[in-house]
Amino acid sequence: MVSIRITKTEVDRAETRPADYILWDAQLKGFGLKVSRGGAKSYVAQYRTAGGRSGTTKRVTIGKHGSPWTAETARDEARRILGQVANGSDPAKARRDSREMPTVAKLCDTYLLEGVGLKKPSTLATDRGRIEQHIKPLLGSKKVADVTQADVRKFLRSVADGATAKVSKTKPRGKAVVRGGRGTATRTVGLLGGIFSYAQELGLISSNPVHGVPRFPDNKNERFLSMEEISTLGAALRKAESKGVNEKALTIIELLLLTGARRGEIEALKWSEFDAAGQRLRLSDSKTGQKNIPLSSAASALLSKCRQQAKSDATYVFPATTGNGYYLGTPRVWSALRETIGMRDTRIHDLRHSFASVGAVSGTPLLVLGAILGHSDHGTTQRYAHIAANPISSATEVISNLIAEAMARPNPSRDS
């Protein structure tokens, strides 16, 4: 074994041989210069794992000779690596584990395939959007084990400040709008926490970097329309109808407010789920599983009118304009509608909250209101189903009639 003091002069002087060889440093044991038969020169650090002579000999490549690795910088790095060994670490294993450690982007892909449990397709679509629009652009290239609380805090601030906000073209006349903001940041970090919990289950990390990171208050459920605003909305719907705005979207919006249902439940509604005689929707599937939604006279009459206008073989109450699916253009119509009435901060889901708030104000018992809305888990919803139908149907009638009256009420200041 050749042993010399490795310096720039000795590195430059080292000649190629028929086979690779290593020049070992005479002062720092384990530090060497490897010269390949092709002439490449690189610095290495060699050590034994715990166990003395019975331990395994391992070698770590520091880097090729040249910037930034000179004889002196490589010596300092070798000293650091050998110091880790003295403290019981195994740098070669750590490097191998790091190479095998997936990136955040790869973890997200695996999570969507295997770690989502019983999440609904609609929830998965939301998760996928947050992953592709926010998580991957900002954290996707980082190794899972390298993500720290500081990274998560920076991610939270970046999304809140709009770092990932963009508008992209989807069709010749369509576009996708990605918004940031505090609410988006908070909910996306919540998803990130679930993804890293999945990484813990896989044994990739021992602690979750999202835990302990304070988030912005999420006020997504606080907005609801006052009776005056409902009156304004009713007038706007009538005006939009007179101007030829898509009738499916306008009807869906009105039904959302009259039933307290979720948008997906109304948009994907099938005629087989409309029980006109029983005045209820019998959904085969929803966010909380099978579900019955009682209908008021106003809501039932609106659906009966749609039935009269529908094709006899129609599957969906609101079929897609093209293709075999159901209509999905409500958000676009709602976005334009809320602009015209000055309610830019109102999401379409707030119509559901508005139904609930009108019910609460009118004195509807919270348990009955919960049964109407399906707020509880599946078991609780089934328990509410055993309540006599009359109180639930009556409460629905009261709430929906109050809303219908407000929507029909003339509003001179807005309806002109």
Phi, psi and chi 1 to 4 in degrees:
 res  aa     phi    psi   chi1   chi2   chi3   chi4
   1 MET       -  119.3  179.9 -178.7  -67.6      -
   2 VAL   -77.5  132.7  179.7      -      -      -
   3 SER  -131.0  123.0 -179.6      -      -      -
   4 ILE  -139.8  171.3   60.7  171.4      -      -
   5 ARG   -85.3  111.7  163.3   72.0  177.9  175.5
   6 ILE   -75.5  115.2  -63.6  178.1      -      -
   7 THR  -133.0  175.0   62.0      -      -      -
   8 LYS   -60.3  -39.6 -179.5  180.0 -177.0  -55.3
   9 THR   -61.6  -45.1  -59.9      -      -      -
  10 GLU   -68.1  -35.3  -65.8  -64.1  -23.7      -
  11 VAL   -63.9  -46.3  172.8      -      -      -
  12 ASP   -64.8  -31.1  -67.0  -19.4      -      -
  13 ARG   -79.9  -23.3 -173.8 -177.8  -63.1  169.8
  14 ALA   -59.3  126.3      -      -      -      -
  15 GLU  -102.7  157.3  -61.3  177.7  -11.6      -
  16 THR   -76.2  154.4   57.9      -      -      -
  17 ARG  -131.8  173.0  -60.7  177.3 -175.6  175.7
  18 PRO   -61.3  -23.3  -26.3   36.1      -      -
  19 ALA  -133.8  161.4      -      -      -      -
  20 ASP   -61.5  148.9  -62.4   -7.6      -      -
  21 TYR  -150.8  167.1   70.0   96.1      -      -
  22 ILE  -127.2  133.0  -64.7  177.7      -      -
  23 LEU   -96.9  122.0  -67.1  172.6      -      -
  24 TRP   -96.3  142.5  -65.0  104.0      -      -
  25 ASP   -72.6  136.6 -169.8   73.1      -      -
  26 ALA   -76.8  -20.3      -      -      -      -
  27 GLN  -101.0  -42.6  -67.2 -175.9  -17.3      -
  28 LEU  -107.1  103.2 -179.9   59.5      -      -
  29 LYS   -63.4  128.0 -176.1  178.9  179.4 -179.6
  30 GLY   100.5  -10.2      -      -      -      -
  31 PHE   -95.9  129.3  173.7   47.3      -      -
  32 GLY  -147.2  168.0      -      -      -      -
  33 LEU  -116.5  118.6  172.9   72.4      -      -
  34 LYS   -95.5  128.7  179.7  179.1  177.8 -179.3
  35 VAL  -116.0  117.6 -176.7      -      -      -
  36 SER   -83.7  161.9   73.1      -      -      -
  37 ARG   -66.8  -17.0   59.6 -177.1  178.9  178.8
  38 GLY   -87.0   -5.1      -      -      -      -
  39 GLY   102.2   -5.7      -      -      -      -
  40 ALA   -71.7  141.2      -      -      -      -
  41 LYS  -122.9  129.1  -59.8  174.1 -178.7  179.1
  42 SER  -143.0  154.7   55.5      -      -      -
  43 TYR   -95.5  143.4  -60.6  102.5      -      -
  44 VAL  -135.2  160.4  -60.9      -      -      -
  45 ALA  -128.9  128.9      -      -      -      -
  46 GLN  -121.0  142.8 -177.0  168.6  -68.6      -
  47 TYR  -155.9  170.2   61.7   92.6      -      -
  48 ARG  -109.5  142.0  -76.6 -176.9 -174.8  -85.1
  49 THR   -74.0  172.6   56.8      -      -      -
  50 ALA   -53.5  138.2      -      -      -      -
  51 GLY   125.8    3.8      -      -      -      -
  52 GLY    62.6 -133.5      -      -      -      -
  53 ARG   -64.5  -23.3  -70.1 -174.9  178.2  -82.6
  54 SER   -84.2   -7.4   63.9      -      -      -
  55 GLY   -74.2  168.5      -      -      -      -
  56 THR   -88.5  133.0  -56.4      -      -      -
  57 THR   -80.4  128.0  -61.9      -      -      -
  58 LYS  -128.7  153.1  -65.2 -169.7  176.6 -177.2
  59 ARG  -132.9  134.6 -174.6 -179.8  -61.5  160.8
  60 VAL  -115.4  128.3  174.8      -      -      -
  61 THR   -82.1  123.3  -60.8      -      -      -
  62 ILE   -80.6  -46.0  -64.5  172.4      -      -
  63 GLY   160.7  166.7      -      -      -      -
  64 LYS   -74.2  148.0  -70.9 -175.0  176.8 -179.0
  65 HIS   -62.9  134.8  173.6   63.3      -      -
  66 GLY   128.9 -179.9      -      -      -      -
  67 SER   -63.1  129.9  179.7      -      -      -
  68 PRO   -93.2    4.6   35.9  -35.2      -      -
  69 TRP   -96.3  102.5  -61.3  115.5      -      -
  70 THR  -100.8  176.7   64.7      -      -      -
  71 ALA   -58.9  -38.3      -      -      -      -
  72 GLU   -77.8  -42.9  -68.7  -51.6  -49.3      -
  73 THR   -67.3  -35.1   57.5      -      -      -
  74 ALA   -68.0  -37.0      -      -      -      -
  75 ARG   -62.1  -42.6 -177.4 -172.2  -59.0  -82.2
  76 ASP   -63.3  -40.1  -69.4  -20.5      -      -
  77 GLU   -67.5  -40.0  177.8   64.0    8.8      -
  78 ALA   -62.5  -39.1      -      -      -      -
  79 ARG   -64.1  -38.3 -171.4  174.9  -72.7  112.3
  80 ARG   -66.7  -44.8 -173.4 -171.8   69.2   81.3
  81 ILE   -63.0  -45.6  -68.5  171.5      -      -
  82 LEU   -67.7  -27.9  -63.8  170.7      -      -
  83 GLY   -66.6  -38.0      -      -      -      -
  84 GLN   -62.4  -40.0  -69.5  179.5  -26.9      -
  85 VAL   -62.1  -42.4  175.0      -      -      -
  86 ALA   -62.2  -26.7      -      -      -      -
  87 ASN   -91.7    9.5  -70.5  -33.4      -      -
  88 GLY    96.8    3.1      -      -      -      -
  89 SER   -86.0  166.3  -62.0      -      -      -
  90 ASP  -127.7   87.6 -173.2  -13.2      -      -
  91 PRO   -56.9  -36.8  -24.9   35.5      -      -
  92 ALA   -63.5  -43.3      -      -      -      -
  93 LYS   -65.3  -40.4 -179.5  178.8 -176.8  -59.8
  94 ALA   -61.3  -40.0      -      -      -      -
  95 ARG   -67.5  -40.5  -74.2 -165.9  176.2 -170.0
  96 ARG   -64.6  -43.3 -174.9 -179.0   68.8 -110.0
  97 ASP   -62.0  -37.3  -69.5  -14.6      -      -
  98 SER   -66.3  -39.9  178.0      -      -      -
  99 ARG   -65.3  -35.9  -73.7 -165.9  -61.4  -90.0
 100 GLU   -83.8  -16.5  -64.7  174.3   -6.4      -
 101 MET   -65.7  126.8  175.6   65.3   63.0      -
 102 PRO   -70.0  158.1   27.1  -35.1      -      -
 103 THR   -78.9  167.3   61.1      -      -      -
 104 VAL   -61.3  -37.6  171.8      -      -      -
 105 ALA   -61.0  -44.6      -      -      -      -
 106 LYS   -66.2  -40.9  179.9   63.9  176.9  176.2
 107 LEU   -60.1  -42.0  172.8   64.7      -      -
 108 CYS   -61.5  -42.6  -72.6      -      -      -
 109 ASP   -62.4  -42.6  -68.1  -19.6      -      -
 110 THR   -66.5  -39.1  -55.6      -      -      -
 111 TYR   -60.2  -44.3  171.0   80.3      -      -
 112 LEU   -66.8  -27.8  -72.5  172.7      -      -
 113 LEU   -85.7  -37.5  -73.4  173.0      -      -
 114 GLU  -127.7  -14.8  -56.9  173.2   -0.2      -
 115 GLY  -111.0   12.3      -      -      -      -
 116 VAL   -94.5   -3.6  -65.8      -      -      -
 117 GLY    60.7 -127.3      -      -      -      -
 118 LEU  -105.1   28.7  -60.5  176.8      -      -
 119 LYS   -62.1  144.5  -75.8 -171.2  175.0 -177.9
 120 LYS   -71.8  153.1  -71.3  -75.6 -176.3  179.0
 121 PRO   -54.5  -38.2  -28.6   36.6      -      -
 122 SER   -65.5  -38.5   57.4      -      -      -
 123 THR   -68.2  -40.2  -55.5      -      -      -
 124 LEU   -62.5  -37.8  -76.0  177.8      -      -
 125 ALA   -63.2  -40.6      -      -      -      -
 126 THR   -65.3  -44.8  -59.4      -      -      -
 127 ASP   -59.8  -44.8  -72.8   -7.4      -      -
 128 ARG   -61.9  -39.7 -171.6  172.7  -71.2  108.5
 129 GLY   -63.2  -44.2      -      -      -      -
 130 ARG   -66.3  -35.1  -71.4  170.5 -179.8  162.7
 131 ILE   -66.8  -49.6  -74.6  170.4      -      -
 132 GLU   -71.4  -34.1  -63.0  -64.1  -26.2      -
 133 GLN   -89.1  -26.2  -63.8  160.5    0.3      -
 134 HIS  -126.1  -50.3  -54.7  -66.6      -      -
 135 ILE   -69.9  -50.1  -64.4  176.4      -      -
 136 LYS   -64.1  -44.5  -77.0 -172.7  176.5 -179.2
 137 PRO   -60.4  -33.8  -25.3   36.1      -      -
 138 LEU   -98.3  -31.2  -63.9  178.8      -      -
 139 LEU  -125.7   -6.7  -66.4  174.0      -      -
 140 GLY   -55.2  -34.9      -      -      -      -
 141 SER   -83.5  -11.1   61.7      -      -      -
 142 LYS   -78.6  145.6  -68.6 -174.9   73.1   69.2
 143 LYS   -68.6  143.1  -64.5  -76.1 -171.5  177.9
 144 VAL   -55.8  -44.2  172.2      -      -      -
 145 ALA   -71.6  -13.6      -      -      -      -
 146 ASP   -91.5   -9.4  -67.2  -20.6      -      -
 147 VAL   -74.2  127.6  177.4      -      -      -
 148 THR  -113.7  171.9   64.5      -      -      -
 149 GLN   -59.1  -36.4  -84.7 -164.0  -11.6      -
 150 ALA   -62.3  -39.0      -      -      -      -
 151 ASP   -63.7  -41.3  -66.9  -36.7      -      -
 152 VAL   -67.2  -41.3  177.0      -      -      -
 153 ARG   -62.3  -41.7  -75.2 -167.1  -67.9  -90.5
 154 LYS   -64.7  -40.3 -179.2  179.3  178.9 -178.2
 155 PHE   -60.6  -45.5  173.3   81.6      -      -
 156 LEU   -58.2  -47.5 -179.4   74.2      -      -
 157 ARG   -64.9  -40.8  -68.8 -166.4  -59.4  -89.3
 158 SER   -63.5  -45.4  -63.6      -      -      -
 159 VAL   -65.9  -41.2  176.1      -      -      -
 160 ALA   -61.9  -35.1      -      -      -      -
 161 ASP   -84.3   -1.1  -68.0  -18.5      -      -
 162 GLY    88.5   20.5      -      -      -      -
 163 ALA   -61.9  -27.4      -      -      -      -
 164 THR  -105.5    3.1   49.8      -      -      -
 165 ALA   -68.2  137.7      -      -      -      -
 166 LYS  -165.1  164.3   64.1  179.0 -179.2 -179.9
 167 VAL  -124.3  122.1  177.4      -      -      -
 168 SER  -123.4  149.0   56.3      -      -      -
 169 LYS   -80.0  133.1 -163.0  170.2 -176.0  179.0
 170 THR  -112.1  -34.7   56.0      -      -      -
 171 LYS  -138.9  171.4  -63.6  178.7 -178.8  178.6
 172 PRO   -50.0  -33.7  -30.0   36.6      -      -
 173 ARG  -124.9   16.2  -61.2 -178.9   63.7 -175.9
 174 GLY  -116.8  163.8      -      -      -      -
 175 LYS  -153.2  155.0   62.9 -179.4  179.5 -180.0
 176 ALA  -114.8  126.4      -      -      -      -
 177 VAL  -106.6  119.6 -178.9      -      -      -
 178 VAL  -106.3  119.2  178.1      -      -      -
 179 ARG  -109.2  148.4  -65.1 -178.3  174.5   85.8
 180 GLY   -96.2 -138.9      -      -      -      -
 181 GLY   105.6  165.8      -      -      -      -
 182 ARG   -66.1  -40.9  -67.3 -170.8  169.5 -165.9
 183 GLY   -63.0  -45.4      -      -      -      -
 184 THR   -61.1  -42.9  -62.4      -      -      -
 185 ALA   -61.3  -45.8      -      -      -      -
 186 THR   -63.3  -45.3  -72.0      -      -      -
 187 ARG   -70.5  -33.9  -67.6 -171.4  -75.5  -82.2
 188 THR   -71.0  -37.1  -55.1      -      -      -
 189 VAL   -66.5  -34.1  167.3      -      -      -
 190 GLY   -60.1  -43.6      -      -      -      -
 191 LEU   -63.8  -42.2  169.6   61.4      -      -
 192 LEU   -59.0  -38.6 -171.8   63.7      -      -
 193 GLY   -61.2  -40.3      -      -      -      -
 194 GLY   -66.3  -37.3      -      -      -      -
 195 ILE   -66.2  -41.2  -66.7  171.7      -      -
 196 PHE   -73.3  -27.4  -85.5  102.5      -      -
 197 SER   -64.3  -37.4  -69.3      -      -      -
 198 TYR   -64.1  -38.7  175.1   63.8      -      -
 199 ALA   -62.6  -36.4      -      -      -      -
 200 GLN   -63.3  -42.0  -76.4 -178.3  -73.8      -
 201 GLU   -61.5  -33.1  -66.0  174.9   10.4      -
 202 LEU   -79.0   -9.0  -64.5  178.1      -      -
 203 GLY    82.1   15.1      -      -      -      -
 204 LEU   -77.7  -32.5  -63.1  175.2      -      -
 205 ILE  -138.2  156.1   53.4  176.6      -      -
 206 SER   -96.7  -21.4   57.9      -      -      -
 207 SER  -138.4  154.2   60.8      -      -      -
 208 ASN   -94.3  116.6 -168.3  -33.6      -      -
 209 PRO   -67.4  -14.5   26.9  -36.3      -      -
 210 VAL   -80.0  -27.9  176.0      -      -      -
 211 HIS   -62.2  130.8  -69.4  170.0      -      -
 212 GLY    91.8   -4.7      -      -      -      -
 213 VAL   -87.5  115.3  175.2      -      -      -
 214 PRO   -67.9  141.3   23.5  -31.7      -      -
 215 ARG  -116.1  167.8  -52.6  172.6 -155.8  175.9
 216 PHE   -73.5  147.3  -59.5  110.2      -      -
 217 PRO   -58.6  132.9  -21.8   33.6      -      -
 218 ASP   -98.9  104.2 -169.7   -8.3      -      -
 219 ASN   -98.3   27.8  -61.3  -37.6      -      -
 220 LYS   -63.1  -22.0   64.3  176.9 -177.8  176.1
 221 ASN  -103.1   11.4  -67.1  -34.3      -      -
 222 GLU   -93.8  -16.2  -67.1 -175.2   -2.6      -
 223 ARG   -85.4  129.0  178.4   71.3  167.4  102.7
 224 PHE  -147.8  156.3   56.4   86.6      -      -
 225 LEU   -85.5  139.8  -57.1 -177.1      -      -
 226 SER   -78.4  168.8   65.5      -      -      -
 227 MET   -61.9  -34.5  -61.9  -54.7  -72.5      -
 228 GLU   -66.0  -41.3 -178.8 -179.0   -1.9      -
 229 GLU   -68.0  -35.0  -72.2  174.1  -38.8      -
 230 ILE   -64.5  -38.9  -69.1  174.3      -      -
 231 SER   -62.3  -42.7  175.9      -      -      -
 232 THR   -62.7  -41.9  -62.3      -      -      -
 233 LEU   -64.1  -41.6  175.4   58.4      -      -
 234 GLY   -58.8  -42.8      -      -      -      -
 235 ALA   -65.2  -39.4      -      -      -      -
 236 ALA   -66.5  -36.3      -      -      -      -
 237 LEU   -65.0  -42.0  -72.8  170.9      -      -
 238 ARG   -65.6  -40.4  -66.9 -167.1  -62.9  -82.6
 239 LYS   -66.8  -40.9 -178.6  178.9  -70.2 -173.3
 240 ALA   -62.9  -38.3      -      -      -      -
 241 GLU   -65.0  -39.8 -177.1  178.8    9.4      -
 242 SER   -68.1  -22.2   67.9      -      -      -
 243 LYS   -93.4    3.2  -68.8 -177.4  176.4 -179.6
 244 GLY    85.2   17.2      -      -      -      -
 245 VAL   -64.0  147.5  174.9      -      -      -
 246 ASN   -45.8  118.5 -169.5  -70.7      -      -
 247 GLU   -68.1  -31.5 -171.1  174.6   -3.9      -
 248 LYS   -61.9  -46.4  -64.7  175.6 -173.8  175.1
 249 ALA   -63.8  -42.9      -      -      -      -
 250 LEU   -64.4  -40.3  -60.9  178.5      -      -
 251 THR   -66.6  -40.8  -56.9      -      -      -
 252 ILE   -60.7  -44.7  -70.9  170.8      -      -
 253 ILE   -60.1  -44.3  -68.9  170.3      -      -
 254 GLU   -64.5  -40.8 -171.8  170.0   -3.9      -
 255 LEU   -67.5  -35.1  -78.9  171.5      -      -
 256 LEU   -60.4  -40.4  -69.4  175.3      -      -
 257 LEU   -75.6  -31.6 -163.6   51.3      -      -
 258 LEU   -82.7  -17.9  -70.9  173.9      -      -
 259 THR  -116.4  -23.1   63.3      -      -      -
 260 GLY    74.8   14.1      -      -      -      -
 261 ALA   -77.4  164.3      -      -      -      -
 262 ARG   -79.7  152.6  -63.9  179.5  175.6   89.2
 263 ARG   -56.6  -45.5  175.7  165.4   63.7   91.2
 264 GLY   -61.8  -30.3      -      -      -      -
 265 GLU   -69.8  -34.6  -66.0  168.5  -13.7      -
 266 ILE   -84.7  -43.3  -62.7  -60.8      -      -
 267 GLU   -60.1  -41.6  -76.0 -176.1  -22.8      -
 268 ALA   -92.5   11.9      -      -      -      -
 269 LEU   -62.5  133.8 -176.3   64.0      -      -
 270 LYS  -104.7  152.6  -62.0  176.6  179.7  178.4
 271 TRP   -63.4  -28.3  -77.5  118.3      -      -
 272 SER   -68.0  -14.8   59.1      -      -      -
 273 GLU   -97.3   -3.7  -62.5  172.1  -38.5      -
 274 PHE   -94.8  111.0  172.6   42.8      -      -
 275 ASP   -99.5   92.0  179.0   -0.1      -      -
 276 ALA   -66.0  -41.4      -      -      -      -
 277 ALA   -65.6  -40.0      -      -      -      -
 278 GLY   -88.4   -1.1      -      -      -      -
 279 GLN    48.2   60.6  -77.8 -160.3 -163.5      -
 280 ARG  -161.4  160.7   61.1 -172.7   56.9 -115.7
 281 LEU  -101.7  129.1  -57.3  178.8      -      -
 282 ARG  -109.7   87.7  -57.9 -176.4 -175.9  -83.9
 283 LEU   -76.5  130.2  -55.2 -176.1      -      -
 284 SER   -74.5  -23.5   57.1      -      -      -
 285 ASP  -156.2  145.4 -168.5   24.9      -      -
 286 SER  -155.6 -172.7   72.2      -      -      -
 287 LYS   -59.5  -30.2 -173.9  175.4 -178.9  179.6
 288 THR  -109.5   19.8   54.0      -      -      -
 289 GLY    93.8 -156.3      -      -      -      -
 290 GLN   -61.2  143.5  -70.3 -174.8  -17.2      -
 291 LYS  -155.6  141.6  177.2 -178.8  178.1 -178.1
 292 ASN  -108.1  130.7  -72.9  -16.9      -      -
 293 ILE  -117.2  112.4  -60.7  178.5      -      -
 294 PRO   -67.5  146.4   23.5  -32.4      -      -
 295 LEU  -115.7  141.2  -63.1  173.5      -      -
 296 SER   -79.7  172.3   66.2      -      -      -
 297 SER   -61.9  -38.9  -60.7      -      -      -
 298 ALA   -65.0  -45.1      -      -      -      -
 299 ALA   -67.3  -42.0      -      -      -      -
 300 SER   -64.3  -39.6 -172.3      -      -      -
 301 ALA   -66.1  -36.7      -      -      -      -
 302 LEU   -64.5  -41.8 -166.8   56.4      -      -
 303 LEU   -70.8  -36.9  -77.0  168.1      -      -
 304 SER   -63.5  -36.5  -64.7      -      -      -
 305 LYS   -64.3  -41.7  178.0 -177.7  176.0 -177.5
 306 CYS   -62.7  -37.7  -67.9      -      -      -
 307 ARG   -62.2  -39.8  174.7   75.4  -88.6 -173.2
 308 GLN   -65.3  -31.0  -66.5  171.5    1.9      -
 309 GLN   -90.5  -12.6  -60.7  171.7  -13.6      -
 310 ALA   -81.1  158.9      -      -      -      -
 311 LYS   -69.7  148.8  -65.4 -179.8  179.3  179.1
 312 SER   -64.3  -28.2   58.2      -      -      -
 313 ASP  -101.7   14.5   60.8  -13.9      -      -
 314 ALA   -67.6  138.2      -      -      -      -
 315 THR   -88.5  -47.5  -61.3      -      -      -
 316 TYR   -97.4  146.8  -67.2  102.2      -      -
 317 VAL   -65.9  -36.5  177.0      -      -      -
 318 PHE  -123.8   78.0  -55.9  103.1      -      -
 319 PRO   -67.5  154.4   25.0  -34.1      -      -
 320 ALA   -64.4  152.1      -      -      -      -
 321 THR   -64.0  -37.9  -55.5      -      -      -
 322 THR  -131.0  148.2   58.4      -      -      -
 323 GLY    88.3 -169.4      -      -      -      -
 324 ASN  -107.3    1.3  -61.2  -41.2      -      -
 325 GLY   -85.6 -154.2      -      -      -      -
 326 TYR  -116.4  164.2   53.3   85.4      -      -
 327 TYR   -66.6  133.0 -179.6   73.6      -      -
 328 LEU  -126.1   15.2  -66.9  170.9      -      -
 329 GLY   -92.2    7.6      -      -      -      -
 330 THR   -59.0  -45.2  -47.4      -      -      -
 331 PRO   -56.9  -37.2  -27.3   37.1      -      -
 332 ARG   -65.8  -43.1 -178.1  173.2   62.9 -106.9
 333 VAL   -67.1  -40.9  174.1      -      -      -
 334 TRP   -62.7  -40.8  172.1 -105.7      -      -
 335 SER   -59.4  -43.3 -178.7      -      -      -
 336 ALA   -69.5  -39.7      -      -      -      -
 337 LEU   -64.6  -44.6 -170.7   65.8      -      -
 338 ARG   -68.5  -26.0   69.1 -179.7 -177.1  179.2
 339 GLU   -66.4  -41.8  -74.1  -75.0  -27.5      -
 340 THR   -68.8  -25.2   63.7      -      -      -
 341 ILE  -106.6    9.4   57.6  179.0      -      -
 342 GLY    70.5   36.0      -      -      -      -
 343 MET  -121.4   53.3  -62.8 -177.8 -171.4      -
 344 ARG   -61.6  -26.8  -64.2 -179.3 -179.1  179.2
 345 ASP   -85.7    1.9   63.4  -28.0      -      -
 346 THR   -97.5  120.1  -51.9      -      -      -
 347 ARG   -87.7  160.3  -57.6  169.1  -51.9  140.1
 348 ILE   -63.9  -29.4 -162.0  166.0      -      -
 349 HIS   -68.2  -19.7 -168.2   66.9      -      -
 350 ASP   -68.4  -15.2  -67.3  -32.9      -      -
 351 LEU   -65.3  -35.5  -59.8  178.7      -      -
 352 ARG   -65.9  -43.1  175.3  173.0  164.6   83.3
 353 HIS   -63.4  -35.0  -56.6  -39.5      -      -
 354 SER   -65.9  -40.8  -59.9      -      -      -
 355 PHE   -58.0  -46.0  178.9   94.3      -      -
 356 ALA   -64.6  -41.4      -      -      -      -
 357 SER   -67.1  -38.9   68.9      -      -      -
 358 VAL   -62.7  -39.8  171.5      -      -      -
 359 GLY   -63.3  -44.2      -      -      -      -
 360 ALA   -64.2  -42.0      -      -      -      -
 361 VAL   -67.1  -32.8  170.4      -      -      -
 362 SER   -78.6   -1.5   67.6      -      -      -
 363 GLY    94.1   12.3      -      -      -      -
 364 THR   -66.4  129.1  -56.0      -      -      -
 365 PRO   -57.7  140.8  -25.0   35.0      -      -
 366 LEU   -62.7  -34.2  -66.4 -178.0      -      -
 367 LEU   -65.1  -40.8  -73.8  178.2      -      -
 368 VAL   -66.9  -41.4  173.6      -      -      -
 369 LEU   -62.1  -40.4 -168.7   58.1      -      -
 370 GLY   -63.5  -35.6      -      -      -      -
 371 ALA   -67.0  -38.2      -      -      -      -
 372 ILE   -66.2  -45.0  -62.8  170.3      -      -
 373 LEU   -83.8  -20.4  -64.3  172.1      -      -
 374 GLY    70.2   35.7      -      -      -      -
 375 HIS   -66.2  -32.8  -89.1  159.0      -      -
 376 SER   -83.4  175.6  -56.5      -      -      -
 377 ASP   -70.5  176.4   61.1   26.5      -      -
 378 HIS   -58.8  -43.6 -175.1   62.6      -      -
 379 GLY   -62.4  -43.3      -      -      -      -
 380 THR   -65.7  -40.0  -55.6      -      -      -
 381 THR   -61.7  -40.2  -57.2      -      -      -
 382 GLN   -65.6  -35.7  -70.1  -54.9  -58.0      -
 383 ARG   -65.6  -39.2 -176.1 -179.4   66.7 -169.5
 384 TYR   -65.8  -29.4  -67.0  156.7      -      -
 385 ALA   -63.2  -21.0      -      -      -      -
 386 HIS   -81.6   -9.4  -67.9  -67.0      -      -
 387 ILE   -65.9  144.4  -59.6  173.6      -      -
 388 ALA   -52.9  138.7      -      -      -      -
 389 ALA   -62.4  -32.4      -      -      -      -
 390 ASN   -57.8  -49.2  -73.5  -19.1      -      -
 391 PRO   -59.9  -39.4  -13.5   18.6      -      -
 392 ILE   -69.0  -48.2  -64.8  178.6      -      -
 393 SER   -63.0  -39.6  -61.7      -      -      -
 394 SER   -63.9  -43.6  -62.0      -      -      -
 395 ALA   -63.0  -42.3      -      -      -      -
 396 THR   -59.5  -42.9  -59.4      -      -      -
 397 GLU   -61.0  -44.5 -171.5   74.0   22.2      -
 398 VAL   -63.5  -49.6  169.4      -      -      -
 399 ILE   -63.0  -51.7  -62.9  167.9      -      -
 400 SER   -64.0  -37.9 -170.7      -      -      -
 401 ASN   -65.3  -39.0  -76.4  -16.3      -      -
 402 LEU   -59.3  -43.3  -74.2  170.2      -      -
 403 ILE   -68.1  -44.7  -69.3  172.8      -      -
 404 ALA   -60.5  -40.1      -      -      -      -
 405 GLU   -64.6  -41.7  -71.0  173.0    7.9      -
 406 ALA   -66.0  -39.4      -      -      -      -
 407 MET   -67.3  -31.6  -67.5  179.3   70.3      -
 408 ALA   -85.1  -13.4      -      -      -      -
 409 ARG   -68.9  129.9 -174.2 -176.6  -55.1  141.1
 410 PRO   -59.4  145.0  -22.3   33.6      -      -
 411 ASN  -134.8   87.1 -169.9  -35.9      -      -
 412 PRO   -54.5  -36.0  -21.7   33.2      -      -
 413 SER   -72.1  -22.0   62.4      -      -      -
 414 ARG  -116.0  -22.7  -62.1  -86.3 -172.9  169.6
 415 ASP   -93.5    9.9 -154.3   16.9      -      -
 416 SER   -95.2      -   57.2      -      -      -
